[in-house]
Amino acid sequence: MTEVLLFIDGVWRNAASGDFIPVINPVTEEVIGRIGSASAADIEDAAMAGARGFATWRRISAVDRAAIMRKAANLVRERSEAIAQTLTLEHGKPLGEARAEVAATADTIDWHADEGRRAYGRVIPARTPGVHQFSIMEPIGPVVGFAPWNFPLIQAVKKVAGALAAGCSIVLKGAAEAPSCSVELVRAFADAGVSPGAVNLLFGNSAQISESLIAHPAIRKITFTGSTPVGKKLAALAGAHMKRSTMELGGHAPVIVMNDADIATAVSISVAAKYRNAGQVCVSPTRFIVQSEVFAEFTERFVAGAKAVKVGDGLDAETTMGPLAHQARLTAMEELVTDAVKHGATLATGGHRVGNKGFFFEPTVLLNAPATSRVMNDEPFGPIAIINRFDRLEEALEEANRLPYGLSAYGYTRSLTDANRLFNGIESGSISINHHSVALPEHPFGGIKDSGYGTEGGPSALDAFMVTKVVSIAPVL
């Protein structure tokens, strides 16, 4: 990449101010390109383009919208290898993970395209003879979507595809750390024939963009994926302007391992899930709560698995974990490990930066970290696993629910009784038992408590982008 532009009202253009933001390769720490930084004028233009695009796009039938979206999905598939290569270059994740993200993006577009054809209403039995009453679903209006940097493609497409399938337009604020993904996603929709202004793309100062667009009278809906502190600020801003919002925020996922679990399987799945995307995953398994009888075996196997992770350049076929996304994540990992050890945790493996170039950090395992340590309370969002023991299931459930987060959770047991106690007792938006379920397009995805509200995907994928209108018609006498 060299230079990434903004996309407003169907036109690729430079930022009006001429300002740019550098893009850093996390493997080499070298500048590999730059992106336009939206000015106040660009933000205003995007909002008004979204209003005009909505007026046009909503009038296109759901069947025709679905056909355009499916064409966009196929364009993503045709361009998948180039998109994946660029994603790895900008973000650092292994190429295999990048390819999987691109494939999931195309599937997500298809899912939403089909759901757009099924935005059904209801017939309401009237109390008065001759009166006909029914409800219909209508698009809410122009949307502003904020995509995170950890999955800059799949998280962006959930917002774009959901809005378009419902008949809304969208202004997408792409992730500056990996901007080309958003560019290629928007390009696919534009090339497929989406109306000018129905999809717009901005990069730049997050605070300026969010404050301007959320307050803008043309914008009717906000959808955000990111950290809990930022999400709370945006939710408050949306509330101040009576704008509906969907917030997919942070997590600190517990993993309860019972003494009757298949330990080899639990470790194999958990190690792969923990160090996927270098742990920069909101549903990453983080707090491993292991029953005392199998604590030693689980720990030994897990530490061996962590040591076997191959850290390196994501473009290297042998790499299984790439670098962290930026310098701030490196600093955060070092601080969390230092604090945990200071509070009495045992560092079983890892805990240090790898080399002196690139944002690489060792796959790390901490044992018996006390509840007072930061890592047991703050989402690590990196390659750190904590393994603690428990005796009774009630203790494990208490620890699992101790934090204000409630996004995802995991459990391993051969007992159907204990499995029921796990999924009924853990407070989370999702739980996987004896495997690690990913957020597929057909799954409603979202959290509870400080992990946010609202869901993306699944049978209710369009609900967040639509409003219900009740119609009551009486005959003219």
C-alpha positions as CSV (number, residue, x, y, z in Angstrom):
1,M,0.0,0.0,0.0
2,T,1.1,3.6,-0.4
3,E,-1.9,5.9,0.0
4,V,-5.5,5.2,1.2
5,L,-8.3,7.7,0.3
6,L,-11.7,8.5,1.8
7,F,-14.9,7.3,0.0
8,I,-17.7,9.8,0.1
9,D,-20.8,9.9,-2.1
10,G,-19.5,7.3,-4.5
11,V,-16.1,9.1,-5.0
12,W,-12.6,8.2,-3.8
13,R,-11.0,11.4,-2.7
14,N,-8.2,12.9,-0.5
15,A,-9.0,14.5,2.8
16,A,-10.0,18.1,2.3
17,S,-7.3,19.2,4.8
18,G,-4.6,17.2,3.0
19,D,-3.7,15.6,6.4
20,F,-2.5,12.0,6.5
21,I,-1.9,9.3,9.1
22,P,1.0,6.9,8.8
23,V,0.4,3.1,8.6
24,I,3.0,1.0,10.5
25,N,3.9,-2.6,9.7
26,P,3.9,-4.3,13.1
27,V,6.5,-6.8,12.0
28,T,9.2,-4.2,11.0
29,E,7.8,-1.0,12.6
30,E,8.3,0.7,9.2
31,V,5.9,3.1,7.6
32,I,4.3,1.3,4.7
33,G,1.7,3.9,3.7
34,R,-0.6,6.6,4.8
35,I,-4.3,7.3,5.0
36,G,-6.3,10.4,4.6
37,S,-7.4,12.0,7.9
38,A,-10.9,13.4,7.6
39,S,-11.5,17.0,8.3
40,A,-14.7,18.6,9.7
41,A,-15.7,19.3,6.1
42,D,-15.2,15.6,5.1
43,I,-17.3,14.4,8.0
44,E,-20.1,16.8,7.1
45,D,-20.0,15.7,3.5
46,A,-20.1,12.0,4.5
47,A,-23.1,12.6,6.8
48,M,-25.0,14.4,4.1
49,A,-24.0,11.8,1.4
50,G,-25.4,9.2,3.8
51,A,-28.7,11.0,3.9
52,R,-28.9,11.2,0.1
53,G,-27.8,7.6,-0.2
54,F,-30.4,6.5,2.2
55,A,-33.2,8.2,0.2
56,T,-32.1,6.2,-2.9
57,W,-31.1,2.9,-1.4
58,R,-34.2,2.4,0.7
59,R,-36.4,2.6,-2.4
60,I,-34.6,-0.4,-4.0
61,S,-36.5,-3.6,-3.4
62,A,-35.1,-6.1,-0.8
63,V,-34.7,-8.6,-3.6
64,D,-32.6,-6.3,-5.7
65,R,-30.6,-5.2,-2.7
66,A,-29.8,-8.8,-1.9
67,A,-28.6,-9.4,-5.5
68,I,-26.2,-6.4,-5.3
69,M,-24.9,-7.6,-1.9
70,R,-24.4,-11.1,-3.2
71,K,-22.4,-9.7,-6.1
72,A,-20.3,-7.8,-3.5
73,A,-19.7,-11.0,-1.6
74,N,-18.5,-12.8,-4.7
75,L,-16.1,-9.9,-5.5
76,V,-14.6,-10.3,-2.0
77,R,-14.1,-14.0,-2.8
78,E,-12.5,-13.2,-6.1
79,R,-10.1,-10.8,-4.5
80,S,-9.6,-12.8,-1.3
81,E,-5.9,-13.6,-1.6
82,A,-4.9,-10.0,-2.3
83,I,-7.1,-8.8,0.6
84,A,-5.7,-11.4,3.0
85,Q,-2.1,-10.6,2.0
86,T,-2.7,-6.9,2.7
87,L,-4.5,-7.7,6.0
88,T,-1.4,-9.7,7.2
89,L,1.0,-7.0,6.1
90,E,-0.9,-4.2,7.9
91,H,-2.1,-6.1,11.0
92,G,0.4,-8.9,11.4
93,K,-1.9,-11.8,11.9
94,P,-0.8,-15.1,10.3
95,L,-1.9,-15.4,6.7
96,G,-4.1,-18.4,7.4
97,E,-6.1,-16.4,9.9
98,A,-6.4,-13.5,7.4
99,R,-7.7,-15.8,4.8
100,A,-10.3,-17.2,7.2
101,E,-11.4,-13.6,8.1
102,V,-11.9,-12.8,4.4
103,A,-13.9,-15.9,3.8
104,A,-16.1,-15.2,6.8
105,T,-16.6,-11.7,5.5
106,A,-18.1,-12.9,2.2
107,D,-20.3,-15.4,4.1
108,T,-21.5,-12.6,6.4
109,I,-22.6,-10.5,3.4
110,D,-24.5,-13.4,2.0
111,W,-26.3,-14.1,5.3
112,H,-27.4,-10.5,5.6
113,A,-28.5,-10.3,2.0
114,D,-30.8,-13.2,2.6
115,E,-32.1,-11.8,5.9
116,G,-33.0,-8.6,4.1
117,R,-35.5,-10.5,2.0
118,R,-37.2,-11.7,5.2
119,A,-37.9,-8.5,7.1
120,Y,-41.4,-9.6,7.8
121,G,-44.2,-7.6,9.5
122,R,-47.3,-8.9,11.4
123,V,-51.0,-8.8,10.9
124,I,-52.7,-7.6,14.1
125,P,-56.3,-8.8,14.7
126,A,-58.4,-5.6,15.0
127,R,-61.1,-5.1,17.6
128,T,-63.3,-3.2,15.3
129,P,-65.0,-4.8,12.2
130,G,-63.7,-3.5,8.9
131,V,-60.5,-2.2,10.4
132,H,-57.2,-3.7,9.2
133,Q,-54.1,-3.4,11.3
134,F,-50.6,-4.6,10.7
135,S,-47.0,-3.7,11.6
136,I,-44.2,-3.3,9.1
137,M,-40.4,-3.0,9.4
138,E,-38.7,0.0,8.0
139,P,-35.0,1.0,7.8
140,I,-34.1,3.3,10.6
141,G,-32.0,5.7,8.5
142,P,-28.3,6.6,8.0
143,V,-26.0,4.7,10.3
144,V,-22.5,5.4,11.6
145,G,-20.4,2.3,12.2
146,F,-17.1,2.1,14.1
147,A,-14.8,-0.9,13.2
148,P,-12.0,-2.0,15.5
149,W,-8.4,-2.8,14.6
150,N,-8.2,-6.4,15.8
151,F,-10.6,-7.8,13.2
152,P,-10.8,-4.8,10.8
153,L,-12.7,-6.7,8.1
154,I,-15.2,-9.0,9.7
155,Q,-16.2,-6.4,12.3
156,A,-16.7,-3.8,9.6
157,V,-18.8,-6.0,7.4
158,K,-21.3,-6.8,10.2
159,K,-22.1,-3.1,10.3
160,V,-22.0,-2.4,6.6
161,A,-23.9,-5.6,5.6
162,G,-26.5,-5.2,8.4
163,A,-27.2,-1.6,7.4
164,L,-27.5,-2.2,3.7
165,A,-29.6,-5.3,4.0
166,A,-32.1,-3.3,6.1
167,G,-32.2,-0.5,3.5
168,C,-30.0,1.9,5.5
169,S,-27.0,3.8,4.4
170,I,-23.8,3.9,6.4
171,V,-20.8,6.0,7.2
172,L,-18.0,3.6,8.2
173,K,-15.1,4.8,10.4
174,G,-12.4,2.3,9.4
175,A,-9.6,1.1,11.5
176,A,-6.5,3.2,10.9
177,E,-4.1,0.4,11.9
178,A,-5.3,-1.8,9.0
179,P,-7.1,0.5,6.6
180,S,-6.9,-1.4,3.3
181,C,-9.4,-4.0,4.6
182,S,-12.1,-1.3,4.9
183,V,-11.1,0.1,1.5
184,E,-11.5,-3.3,-0.2
185,L,-14.8,-4.0,1.5
186,V,-16.2,-0.7,0.4
187,R,-14.8,-1.1,-3.0
188,A,-16.5,-4.5,-3.4
189,F,-19.9,-2.9,-2.6
190,A,-19.3,0.1,-4.8
191,D,-18.2,-2.2,-7.7
192,A,-21.3,-4.3,-7.2
193,G,-23.6,-1.4,-7.8
194,V,-24.6,0.0,-4.3
195,S,-26.1,3.5,-4.7
196,P,-23.7,6.5,-4.3
197,G,-23.8,7.7,-0.7
198,A,-25.2,4.4,0.6
199,V,-21.7,3.4,1.8
200,N,-19.1,6.0,2.9
201,L,-15.7,5.5,4.4
202,L,-13.8,7.8,6.7
203,F,-10.5,7.6,8.6
204,G,-9.1,10.0,11.1
205,N,-9.4,11.3,14.6
206,S,-11.8,9.0,16.4
207,A,-13.0,11.5,18.9
208,Q,-13.7,14.1,16.2
209,I,-15.5,11.7,13.9
210,S,-17.6,10.1,16.7
211,E,-18.6,13.4,18.3
212,S,-19.5,15.0,15.0
213,L,-21.4,12.1,13.5
214,I,-23.3,10.9,16.5
215,A,-24.6,14.4,17.1
216,H,-25.4,15.0,13.4
217,P,-29.1,15.2,12.7
218,A,-28.8,13.0,9.6
219,I,-27.5,10.0,11.6
220,R,-30.1,7.8,13.2
221,K,-28.2,4.8,14.5
222,I,-24.7,4.0,16.0
223,T,-23.0,0.7,16.0
224,F,-19.6,0.3,17.7
225,T,-17.2,-2.5,18.4
226,G,-14.3,-1.7,20.8
227,S,-13.3,-1.3,24.4
228,T,-15.7,-0.9,27.2
229,P,-14.5,2.6,28.3
230,V,-14.8,4.0,24.8
231,G,-18.1,2.3,24.3
232,K,-19.6,3.8,27.4
233,K,-18.6,7.3,26.2
234,L,-20.2,6.7,22.8
235,A,-23.3,5.2,24.4
236,A,-23.7,8.3,26.6
237,L,-23.2,10.6,23.6
238,A,-25.8,8.6,21.6
239,G,-28.2,8.8,24.6
240,A,-27.8,12.5,24.8
241,H,-29.0,12.8,21.2
242,M,-31.7,10.0,21.4
243,K,-29.9,7.8,18.9
244,R,-30.2,4.1,19.0
245,S,-27.0,2.2,19.5
246,T,-25.5,-1.3,19.5
247,M,-22.4,-1.7,21.6
248,E,-20.1,-4.8,21.3
249,L,-17.5,-4.2,23.9
250,G,-14.8,-6.0,25.9
251,G,-14.6,-9.3,27.7
252,H,-12.5,-11.4,30.1
253,A,-13.7,-14.8,29.2
254,P,-13.6,-17.5,31.9
255,V,-12.9,-21.2,31.1
256,I,-14.1,-23.7,33.6
257,V,-12.4,-27.1,33.4
258,M,-14.0,-29.9,35.4
259,N,-12.0,-32.9,36.7
260,D,-13.8,-35.3,34.3
261,A,-12.9,-33.2,31.2
262,D,-10.9,-34.6,28.3
263,I,-7.8,-32.6,29.3
264,A,-5.9,-33.2,26.0
265,T,-8.8,-31.9,24.0
266,A,-9.4,-29.0,26.3
267,V,-5.8,-27.9,26.1
268,S,-5.5,-28.3,22.4
269,I,-8.6,-26.2,21.7
270,S,-7.8,-23.6,24.4
271,V,-4.2,-23.0,23.3
272,A,-5.2,-22.4,19.7
273,A,-8.0,-20.1,20.8
274,K,-6.0,-18.2,23.4
275,Y,-3.1,-17.3,21.0
276,R,-5.2,-16.7,17.9
277,N,-4.7,-13.2,16.7
278,A,-2.1,-12.9,19.5
279,G,-4.9,-12.9,22.0
280,Q,-6.3,-9.7,20.6
281,V,-9.8,-11.1,20.5
282,C,-12.7,-9.9,22.7
283,V,-13.9,-13.5,23.2
284,S,-10.4,-14.9,23.8
285,P,-10.3,-17.4,26.6
286,T,-8.4,-15.8,29.4
287,R,-9.2,-16.9,33.0
288,F,-8.7,-20.7,33.1
289,I,-10.4,-22.0,36.2
290,V,-9.3,-25.6,36.6
291,Q,-10.5,-28.2,39.2
292,S,-7.8,-29.2,41.6
293,E,-7.7,-32.9,40.6
294,V,-6.6,-32.0,37.0
295,F,-4.8,-28.7,37.6
296,A,-1.3,-30.1,37.3
297,E,-2.0,-32.0,34.1
298,F,-3.8,-29.2,32.5
299,T,-1.1,-26.7,33.4
300,E,1.7,-28.9,32.2
301,R,0.0,-29.5,28.9
302,F,-1.0,-25.9,28.4
303,V,2.5,-24.5,29.2
304,A,3.9,-27.0,26.7
305,G,1.4,-25.8,24.1
306,A,2.2,-22.2,24.7
307,K,5.9,-22.9,24.3
308,A,5.2,-24.6,21.0
309,V,3.5,-21.6,19.4
310,K,5.6,-20.2,16.6
311,V,5.9,-16.4,16.8
312,G,6.9,-14.5,13.7
313,D,6.0,-12.7,10.6
314,G,2.4,-13.6,9.6
315,L,3.5,-14.0,5.9
316,D,5.8,-16.9,7.0
317,A,4.0,-20.2,6.5
318,E,5.4,-21.6,9.8
319,T,4.1,-18.7,11.9
320,T,1.2,-19.5,14.2
321,M,1.1,-16.2,16.1
322,G,2.0,-12.8,14.7
323,P,2.9,-9.6,16.4
324,L,0.7,-7.4,18.5
325,A,-0.9,-4.6,16.5
326,H,1.0,-1.6,18.0
327,Q,3.5,-0.5,20.6
328,A,0.8,0.3,23.2
329,R,-0.2,-3.4,23.4
330,L,3.4,-4.4,24.1
331,T,3.6,-1.9,26.9
332,A,0.3,-3.1,28.3
333,M,1.4,-6.8,28.3
334,E,4.7,-6.0,30.1
335,E,2.8,-4.0,32.8
336,L,0.2,-6.7,33.4
337,V,2.8,-9.4,33.8
338,T,5.0,-7.3,36.1
339,D,1.9,-6.5,38.3
340,A,0.7,-10.1,38.4
341,V,4.1,-11.4,39.6
342,K,4.4,-8.6,42.1
343,H,1.0,-9.8,43.5
344,G,2.2,-13.4,43.8
345,A,1.5,-15.0,40.5
346,T,3.9,-17.5,39.1
347,L,5.2,-16.8,35.6
348,A,5.2,-20.3,34.0
349,T,6.4,-19.2,30.5
350,G,6.7,-16.1,28.4
351,G,6.2,-12.7,29.8
352,H,8.7,-10.8,27.6
353,R,9.0,-9.0,24.3
354,V,10.5,-11.0,21.5
355,G,13.5,-9.3,19.9
356,N,13.9,-5.6,19.5
357,K,12.1,-5.0,16.2
358,G,8.4,-5.5,15.7
359,F,5.7,-5.7,18.3
360,F,6.2,-9.4,19.2
361,F,5.4,-10.7,22.7
362,E,5.9,-14.2,24.0
363,P,2.9,-16.5,24.5
364,T,2.5,-16.2,28.3
365,V,1.1,-18.3,31.1
366,L,0.5,-17.0,34.6
367,L,-0.4,-19.4,37.5
368,N,-2.4,-18.7,40.6
369,A,-2.8,-15.0,40.0
370,P,-4.7,-13.4,42.9
371,A,-8.0,-11.5,42.3
372,T,-6.2,-8.3,43.4
373,S,-3.9,-8.4,40.4
374,R,-4.7,-6.2,37.4
375,V,-4.6,-9.1,34.9
376,M,-7.5,-10.8,36.8
377,N,-9.6,-7.6,36.4
378,D,-8.6,-5.8,33.3
379,E,-9.1,-7.4,29.9
380,P,-5.5,-8.4,28.8
381,F,-6.3,-8.3,25.1
382,G,-3.0,-10.0,24.3
383,P,-1.3,-13.4,24.5
384,I,-1.7,-13.9,28.3
385,A,-3.4,-16.9,29.9
386,I,-4.1,-17.1,33.6
387,I,-4.6,-20.6,35.2
388,N,-6.1,-20.8,38.7
389,R,-7.6,-23.8,40.6
390,F,-10.9,-24.5,42.2
391,D,-12.4,-27.3,44.3
392,R,-16.2,-26.9,44.0
393,L,-18.2,-25.8,41.0
394,E,-19.8,-23.1,43.0
395,E,-16.4,-21.4,43.5
396,A,-15.7,-21.5,39.8
397,L,-19.1,-20.0,38.9
398,E,-18.5,-17.2,41.5
399,E,-15.2,-16.4,39.9
400,A,-16.6,-16.6,36.4
401,N,-19.3,-14.0,37.3
402,R,-17.1,-11.8,39.5
403,L,-16.2,-9.3,36.9
404,P,-18.6,-6.8,35.2
405,Y,-17.9,-8.4,31.8
406,G,-20.3,-10.9,30.2
407,L,-19.3,-11.5,26.6
408,S,-18.2,-15.2,26.2
409,A,-17.4,-18.2,28.4
410,Y,-16.2,-21.7,28.0
411,G,-16.5,-25.0,29.9
412,Y,-15.1,-28.6,29.6
413,T,-16.9,-31.6,31.2
414,R,-18.2,-35.0,30.3
415,S,-21.1,-34.6,32.7
416,L,-24.4,-33.4,31.2
417,T,-25.5,-32.3,34.7
418,D,-22.4,-30.1,35.1
419,A,-22.8,-28.8,31.5
420,N,-26.3,-27.6,32.4
421,R,-25.0,-26.0,35.6
422,L,-22.3,-24.2,33.5
423,F,-24.5,-22.7,30.8
424,N,-27.3,-21.9,33.3
425,G,-24.9,-20.5,35.9
426,I,-22.5,-18.3,33.9
427,E,-23.5,-14.8,33.0
428,S,-22.5,-14.2,29.4
429,G,-23.8,-13.5,25.9
430,S,-22.5,-16.9,24.7
431,I,-21.0,-20.1,26.2
432,S,-19.3,-23.0,24.4
433,I,-19.1,-26.4,26.1
434,N,-16.3,-28.8,25.1
435,H,-15.3,-26.8,22.0
436,H,-14.6,-23.2,21.0
437,S,-17.5,-21.8,18.9
438,V,-16.7,-18.8,16.8
439,A,-19.2,-16.1,15.9
440,L,-20.7,-17.5,12.7
441,P,-23.0,-15.3,10.6
442,E,-26.0,-17.2,11.8
443,H,-25.2,-16.7,15.5
444,P,-26.5,-13.6,17.4
445,F,-23.4,-12.1,18.8
446,G,-23.3,-9.7,21.7
447,G,-22.7,-9.4,25.4
448,I,-24.3,-8.4,28.7
449,K,-23.3,-6.2,31.6
450,D,-20.2,-4.1,30.7
451,S,-19.7,-6.1,27.6
452,G,-22.4,-4.1,25.9
453,Y,-25.9,-4.5,24.6
454,G,-27.6,-5.5,21.3
455,T,-26.5,-8.2,19.0
456,E,-25.0,-8.5,15.5
457,G,-25.7,-11.4,13.1
458,G,-28.1,-14.2,13.5
459,P,-31.8,-14.3,12.7
460,S,-32.3,-10.9,14.4
461,A,-29.4,-9.3,12.4
462,L,-31.5,-6.6,10.9
463,D,-33.5,-5.7,14.0
464,A,-30.9,-3.1,15.2
465,F,-31.2,-1.3,11.8
466,M,-35.0,-1.2,11.6
467,V,-38.0,0.4,13.3
468,T,-41.5,-1.0,13.6
469,K,-44.4,1.0,12.2
470,V,-48.0,0.1,13.1
471,V,-50.6,0.7,10.4
472,S,-54.3,0.9,11.1
473,I,-56.8,1.4,8.2
474,A,-60.5,2.0,8.6
475,P,-62.9,2.1,5.7
476,V,-64.3,5.4,4.6
477,L,-68.0,5.4,5.2
